[in-house]
Amino acid sequence: MCNENEKSRQHLVGTASDDLKNSVKVAPEVLARYVGTYEGRLPVNPTPIRVEVTMSGGQLAINGRQLIPTSETTFGGGYHVDFAVNDQR
């Protein structure tokens, strides 16, 4: 959801404070596996988008915005991110 797409606001569920209440501690070595540049496409726009996942102070961020872990692979905090783990990373 973004501010420019007011039609999506009704689909927004939860808040960053909900993510904070449900946050869990994730080991730094697990977080380090997710650091990198990712490219994807949104269903409504086929133009590829790139995001940079970084780690600082034991926390992940996307494009500078902190992610809040709610499990070892699921993060919130303004974004909802599910990392898929495979044998390569």
C-alpha distances in whole Angstrom, upper triangle without the diagonal:
4,7,8,7,8,9,6,7,10,8,7,11,12,13,14,17,17,16,19,22,21,21,24,26,26,29,29,30,27,25,27,26,22,23,23,21,18,18,15,14,11,12,11,13,16,16,17,14,16,15,18,19,22,24,25,27,27,23,20,18,15,16,18,15,17,16,17,19,19,22,23,21,17,16,13,13,9,9,10,13,16,19,21,25,28,31,31,28
4,5,5,7,9,8,8,12,11,10,13,15,14,15,18,19,18,21,23,23,23,26,28,28,30,30,31,29,26,28,27,24,24,23,21,19,18,17,15,12,14,12,13,16,16,17,14,16,15,18,19,22,24,25,27,27,23,21,18,15,15,16,14,17,17,19,21,22,24,26,23,20,18,15,14,10,10,13,15,19,21,24,27,30,33,32,30
4,5,6,9,9,8,12,13,12,15,16,15,16,19,20,20,22,25,25,25,28,30,30,33,32,34,32,29,30,31,27,27,26,24,22,22,20,18,16,17,15,16,19,19,20,17,19,18,21,22,24,26,27,29,29,25,23,20,18,17,18,16,18,19,21,24,24,27,29,26,23,21,17,16,12,13,16,19,22,25,28,31,34,37,36,33
4,6,9,9,10,14,14,14,18,19,18,19,23,23,23,26,28,28,28,31,33,33,36,35,36,34,31,32,32,28,28,27,24,23,21,20,17,15,16,13,14,17,17,18,16,19,19,22,23,26,28,30,32,32,28,25,22,19,18,20,18,21,22,24,26,27,30,31,28,25,23,20,19,15,16,18,20,24,26,29,32,35,38,37,35
4,5,6,8,11,11,12,15,18,18,19,22,23,23,25,27,27,28,31,33,33,35,35,36,34,31,32,32,28,28,27,25,23,21,19,16,13,14,11,12,16,16,18,17,19,19,23,24,27,29,31,33,32,29,26,23,20,20,22,20,22,22,24,26,26,28,30,27,24,22,20,19,15,15,17,19,22,25,27,31,34,37,36,34
4,5,6,8,10,11,14,16,17,19,21,22,22,25,27,27,28,31,33,34,37,36,38,35,33,34,34,30,31,30,28,26,24,22,20,16,16,14,16,20,20,22,20,23,22,25,26,29,31,32,34,34,30,28,25,22,22,24,21,23,23,24,27,26,29,31,29,25,23,20,19,16,16,18,21,24,27,29,33,36,39,39,36
4,6,7,8,10,14,17,18,20,23,22,23,26,27,27,29,32,34,34,37,37,39,36,33,35,35,31,32,31,29,26,25,22,19,15,15,12,15,19,20,22,21,23,23,27,27,30,32,34,36,35,31,29,26,24,24,26,23,25,24,25,27,27,29,31,28,25,24,21,21,17,17,18,21,23,27,29,32,35,39,38,36
4,6,5,7,11,14,15,17,20,19,20,23,24,24,25,28,31,30,34,34,35,32,30,32,31,27,28,28,26,23,22,19,17,13,13,11,14,18,19,20,19,21,21,24,24,27,29,31,33,32,28,26,23,21,22,23,21,22,21,22,24,23,25,27,25,21,20,17,17,14,14,14,17,20,23,25,29,32,35,35,33
4,5,5,9,11,12,15,17,17,18,21,22,22,23,27,29,30,33,33,35,32,30,32,32,28,29,29,27,25,24,22,20,16,16,15,18,21,22,23,21,23,22,25,25,27,29,30,32,31,27,25,23,21,22,23,20,21,20,21,23,22,25,27,25,21,20,16,16,13,14,14,18,21,24,26,30,33,37,36,34
4,6,8,11,13,16,18,17,19,22,22,22,24,27,30,31,34,35,37,33,31,34,33,30,31,31,30,27,26,24,22,18,17,16,19,23,24,25,24,26,25,28,27,30,31,33,34,33,29,27,25,24,25,26,23,24,22,22,24,23,25,28,26,22,21,18,18,15,16,16,19,21,25,27,31,34,38,38,35
4,6,10,12,15,17,16,17,20,21,20,22,25,28,28,32,32,34,30,28,31,30,27,28,29,27,24,24,21,19,16,15,15,18,21,22,23,22,23,23,25,25,28,29,31,32,31,27,25,23,22,23,24,21,22,20,20,21,20,22,25,22,19,18,15,16,14,13,13,16,18,22,24,27,30,34,34,32
4,7,8,11,14,12,13,17,18,17,19,22,25,25,29,29,31,28,26,29,28,25,26,27,26,23,23,21,19,16,16,16,19,22,23,23,21,22,21,23,23,25,26,28,29,28,24,22,20,19,21,21,18,18,17,17,18,17,20,22,20,17,15,12,12,10,11,11,14,17,20,23,26,29,33,33,31
4,7,10,12,10,11,14,15,14,16,19,23,23,27,28,30,27,25,28,28,25,26,27,27,24,25,22,22,19,19,19,22,24,26,25,23,24,22,24,23,25,26,28,28,27,23,22,21,20,22,22,19,18,16,15,17,15,18,21,19,15,14,11,12,11,11,10,14,16,20,22,25,29,32,33,30
4,7,8,6,8,11,11,11,13,17,20,21,25,26,28,25,23,27,27,24,25,27,27,25,26,24,23,21,22,22,24,27,28,27,24,25,23,24,22,24,24,25,26,24,21,20,19,19,21,21,17,16,15,13,14,13,16,19,18,14,13,10,10,10,11,11,14,16,20,22,25,29,32,33,30
4,5,5,7,9,10,11,12,16,19,20,24,25,27,25,22,25,26,23,24,26,26,24,25,24,24,21,23,23,25,27,28,27,24,24,21,22,21,22,22,23,23,22,19,18,17,17,19,18,15,14,13,11,14,13,16,19,19,15,12,9,8,8,10,11,14,17,20,23,26,29,33,33,30
4,5,5,6,9,10,10,14,16,18,21,22,24,22,19,22,23,21,21,23,23,23,24,23,24,22,24,24,25,28,28,26,23,23,20,20,18,19,19,19,19,18,15,15,14,15,17,16,12,10,9,8,11,11,15,17,17,14,10,7,5,6,9,10,13,16,19,22,24,28,31,31,28
4,5,5,6,9,10,13,16,18,22,23,25,23,21,24,26,23,24,26,27,26,28,27,28,25,27,28,29,31,31,30,27,26,23,23,21,22,21,21,20,19,17,17,17,18,20,18,15,13,12,10,12,12,16,19,19,16,13,10,8,10,13,14,16,19,21,25,26,30,33,33,30
4,5,5,6,9,12,15,18,21,23,25,23,21,24,25,23,24,26,27,26,27,26,27,25,26,27,29,31,31,30,27,27,24,24,22,23,22,22,22,20,18,18,18,19,21,20,17,15,13,10,11,10,14,17,17,14,12,9,9,11,13,12,15,17,20,23,25,29,32,32,29
4,5,5,6,9,12,14,18,19,22,19,17,21,21,19,20,23,24,23,25,24,25,23,25,26,27,29,29,28,25,24,21,21,18,19,18,19,19,17,14,14,14,16,19,18,14,12,9,6,8,7,10,14,14,10,8,6,6,9,10,10,12,14,16,20,21,25,28,29,25
4,5,5,9,11,14,17,18,21,19,17,21,22,20,21,24,25,25,27,26,28,26,28,29,30,32,32,30,27,26,22,22,19,19,18,18,17,15,13,14,15,17,19,18,14,11,10,7,8,8,12,14,15,13,10,9,8,11,13,13,15,17,19,22,23,27,30,30,27
4,6,9,12,15,18,20,23,21,20,23,24,23,24,27,28,28,30,29,30,28,30,31,33,35,35,33,30,29,26,25,23,23,21,21,20,18,16,17,18,20,23,21,18,15,13,10,10,9,12,16,17,14,13,11,11,14,16,15,17,18,21,23,25,29,31,32,29
4,7,10,13,16,18,21,18,17,21,22,20,22,25,26,26,28,27,28,27,28,30,31,33,33,31,29,28,24,24,21,22,20,21,20,17,15,16,18,19,23,21,18,15,13,9,8,6,9,12,14,11,10,10,11,14,15,13,15,15,18,20,21,25,28,29,26
4,7,9,13,15,17,15,14,18,19,17,19,22,24,23,26,26,27,26,28,30,31,32,32,30,27,26,22,22,18,18,17,17,16,14,12,13,15,17,20,19,16,13,10,6,5,5,7,10,12,10,9,9,10,14,14,13,14,14,16,19,20,23,26,26,23
4,6,10,12,15,13,12,16,17,16,18,22,24,24,26,27,28,28,30,32,33,34,34,31,28,27,23,22,19,18,16,17,15,12,12,13,16,18,22,20,18,14,12,8,6,5,6,8,11,10,10,11,13,16,16,15,15,15,15,18,18,22,24,25,21
4,7,9,12,11,10,14,15,15,17,21,23,23,27,27,30,29,32,34,34,35,35,32,29,27,23,22,18,17,14,15,13,10,10,12,15,18,21,20,18,14,12,10,7,8,8,8,11,12,11,13,15,18,18,17,16,16,16,18,18,21,23,23,20
4,6,8,7,7,10,12,12,14,17,20,21,24,25,27,28,30,32,33,33,33,29,27,24,21,19,16,15,12,13,12,9,9,10,14,17,20,19,17,14,12,10,7,9,8,6,9,11,11,13,15,18,18,16,15,14,13,15,15,18,19,20,16
4,5,5,7,9,11,12,14,17,21,21,25,26,29,30,32,35,35,35,34,31,28,26,22,20,16,15,12,13,12,8,10,11,15,18,21,20,19,16,14,13,11,13,11,8,11,14,14,17,18,21,20,19,17,16,15,17,15,18,18,19,15
4,5,5,6,9,10,11,15,18,20,23,25,28,29,32,34,34,34,33,29,27,24,20,18,14,12,9,10,9,6,8,10,13,16,19,18,18,15,14,13,12,15,13,11,13,15,14,17,18,21,20,20,17,17,15,17,15,18,18,18,14
4,5,5,7,9,11,14,18,19,23,25,28,29,32,34,34,33,32,29,27,23,21,18,15,13,11,12,12,9,11,12,15,18,20,20,20,17,16,16,14,16,14,11,13,16,16,19,21,23,22,21,18,17,14,16,13,15,15,15,11
4,5,6,8,10,13,17,17,21,22,25,26,29,32,31,31,30,27,25,22,19,17,13,13,11,13,14,10,11,11,14,16,19,19,19,16,14,14,11,13,11,7,9,12,13,16,18,21,19,18,15,14,11,12,10,13,13,13,10
4,5,6,7,11,14,15,19,20,23,24,27,29,29,29,28,25,22,19,16,14,10,9,7,10,11,8,8,7,10,13,16,15,15,13,11,11,10,13,11,8,9,11,11,14,16,18,16,16,13,12,10,13,11,14,15,15,11
4,5,5,9,13,14,18,20,24,25,28,30,30,29,28,24,22,19,16,13,10,8,7,10,11,9,9,8,11,13,16,16,16,14,13,15,13,16,15,12,12,14,14,17,18,20,19,18,15,15,12,14,12,14,15,13,10
4,6,8,12,13,16,18,22,23,26,29,28,27,26,23,21,18,15,13,10,10,10,13,15,12,12,11,13,14,17,17,18,16,14,16,14,16,14,11,10,13,14,17,19,21,19,18,14,13,10,11,9,11,11,10,6
4,6,9,10,13,15,18,20,23,25,25,24,23,19,17,14,12,10,7,8,9,12,15,12,11,8,10,11,13,15,15,13,12,13,12,15,13,11,9,11,11,14,16,18,15,14,11,10,7,9,9,11,13,12,8
4,7,9,13,15,19,21,24,26,25,24,23,19,17,13,10,8,5,5,7,10,13,12,10,8,9,9,11,12,14,13,12,15,14,17,16,14,13,14,13,16,17,18,16,16,13,13,11,13,12,14,16,14,10
4,6,10,13,17,19,22,24,23,22,20,16,14,10,8,6,5,7,9,13,16,15,14,11,11,10,11,13,14,15,14,17,17,20,19,17,15,16,15,18,19,19,16,17,14,14,12,14,14,15,16,14,11
4,7,10,14,16,20,21,19,18,16,13,10,7,6,5,6,9,12,15,19,18,16,13,12,9,10,13,14,16,15,18,19,21,21,19,17,17,16,18,19,18,16,17,14,15,13,14,15,17,18,15,13
4,7,10,13,16,18,16,15,14,10,8,6,5,6,8,11,14,18,21,20,17,14,13,10,11,14,15,16,15,18,18,20,20,18,15,16,15,17,18,17,14,14,12,13,11,12,14,15,17,15,13
4,7,10,13,15,13,12,10,6,6,4,6,9,11,14,18,21,25,23,21,17,15,12,13,16,17,19,18,21,21,23,22,21,18,18,18,19,20,18,15,15,13,14,13,14,16,17,20,17,16
4,7,10,12,10,9,9,6,6,7,9,12,13,17,20,23,27,25,22,19,17,14,14,18,18,20,18,21,21,22,22,21,18,17,17,18,19,18,14,14,12,13,13,14,16,18,21,19,18
4,6,8,7,6,6,5,6,9,11,15,16,20,23,26,29,28,25,21,19,16,16,20,20,21,20,23,23,24,24,24,20,19,19,19,20,18,15,15,14,15,15,16,19,21,24,22,21
4,5,5,6,8,8,8,11,12,16,18,21,24,27,30,29,25,22,20,16,17,20,19,21,19,22,22,23,24,24,20,19,18,18,19,16,13,13,13,15,16,17,21,22,26,25,24
4,6,7,10,11,12,15,16,20,21,25,28,31,33,32,28,25,23,20,21,24,22,24,22,24,25,25,25,26,22,20,20,20,21,19,16,15,15,16,18,19,22,24,27,27,26
4,7,9,11,12,16,17,21,23,26,29,32,35,33,30,26,24,21,21,24,23,25,24,26,27,27,28,28,25,23,22,21,22,19,17,17,18,19,21,22,26,27,31,30,29
4,6,8,9,13,15,19,21,25,28,31,34,33,30,26,23,20,20,23,22,25,24,26,27,28,29,29,25,24,23,22,23,20,18,18,18,20,21,22,26,27,30,29,28
4,6,9,12,15,19,21,25,28,31,34,33,30,26,24,20,20,24,24,26,25,27,28,29,29,29,25,24,24,24,25,22,19,19,19,20,21,21,25,26,28,27,26
4,6,10,13,17,19,23,26,29,33,32,29,25,23,19,18,22,22,25,24,27,28,29,30,29,26,25,24,24,24,22,19,20,19,21,21,22,25,26,29,27,26
4,7,10,13,16,20,23,26,30,29,26,22,20,16,16,19,20,22,22,25,25,27,27,26,23,22,22,22,23,20,17,18,17,18,18,19,22,23,25,23,22
4,7,10,13,16,20,23,26,26,22,19,16,12,12,16,16,19,18,21,23,24,25,24,21,20,19,19,19,17,14,16,15,17,17,18,21,22,25,23,21
4,7,10,13,17,20,23,23,20,16,14,10,9,13,14,17,16,20,21,23,24,22,19,19,18,18,18,17,14,15,14,16,15,17,19,21,23,20,19
4,6,10,13,16,19,19,16,12,10,6,6,10,11,13,13,16,18,20,21,20,17,16,15,15,15,14,12,13,12,14,13,16,18,20,22,20,18
4,6,10,13,16,16,14,10,8,6,5,8,10,12,12,16,17,20,20,19,17,17,15,16,16,15,13,15,13,15,14,16,17,19,21,19,16
4,7,10,14,13,10,7,6,5,7,8,9,10,9,13,13,17,17,15,13,14,12,13,14,14,12,13,11,13,11,14,15,17,19,17,14
4,7,10,10,8,6,5,7,8,8,9,9,10,13,14,18,18,16,15,15,13,15,15,16,14,16,14,15,14,17,17,19,21,19,15
4,7,6,5,4,6,9,11,9,11,9,10,12,13,16,16,15,15,15,13,15,15,17,16,17,15,16,15,18,17,20,21,19,16
4,5,5,7,8,11,12,10,11,10,11,13,14,18,18,17,18,18,16,17,16,18,18,19,18,19,18,21,21,23,25,23,19
4,6,8,10,14,15,13,13,11,12,13,14,18,18,17,18,19,16,17,16,19,19,21,19,21,20,23,22,25,26,25,21
4,7,10,14,16,14,14,11,11,11,11,15,15,13,15,16,14,16,15,18,18,19,17,18,17,20,19,22,23,22,18
4,7,10,13,11,10,7,7,8,9,12,13,12,13,13,11,12,12,15,14,15,14,15,15,18,18,21,23,22,18
4,7,10,9,8,6,5,8,9,12,13,12,12,12,9,11,11,13,12,13,11,13,12,16,16,19,21,20,16
4,6,5,5,4,5,9,11,14,15,15,14,13,10,10,9,11,10,12,11,13,13,17,18,21,23,22,18
4,5,5,7,7,11,13,16,17,16,14,13,11,11,10,10,9,11,10,13,13,16,18,21,23,21,18
4,6,9,10,14,16,19,21,20,18,17,14,14,13,12,11,14,13,16,16,19,21,24,26,24,21
4,6,9,13,15,19,20,20,19,18,14,14,12,12,12,15,15,18,18,21,22,25,27,25,22
4,7,10,13,16,18,18,17,15,12,10,8,8,9,12,12,16,17,20,22,25,28,26,23
4,7,10,13,15,15,15,13,10,9,7,8,9,11,12,15,15,19,20,24,26,25,21
4,6,9,11,12,11,9,6,6,5,8,7,9,8,11,12,16,17,21,24,23,19
4,6,9,10,11,8,5,5,5,9,9,9,10,12,13,17,18,22,24,24,20
4,5,7,8,6,4,6,8,12,11,10,9,10,11,14,15,19,21,22,18
4,7,8,6,6,7,10,13,12,10,10,10,12,15,16,20,22,23,20
4,5,5,7,10,13,16,14,12,11,9,10,12,13,16,19,20,17
4,6,8,12,15,17,15,13,11,9,9,10,10,14,16,17,14
4,7,10,14,16,13,11,8,6,5,7,8,12,15,15,13
4,7,11,13,10,7,6,5,6,9,11,15,18,19,16
4,7,9,7,6,5,7,8,12,14,18,21,21,17
4,6,5,5,6,9,12,15,17,21,24,24,21
4,5,7,9,12,15,18,21,24,27,27,23
4,7,10,13,16,19,22,25,29,28,25
4,6,10,12,16,19,22,25,25,22
4,7,10,13,16,20,23,23,20
4,6,10,13,16,19,19,16
4,6,9,13,16,17,14
4,6,10,13,13,11
4,7,10,11,9
4,7,8,6
4,6,6
4,6
4
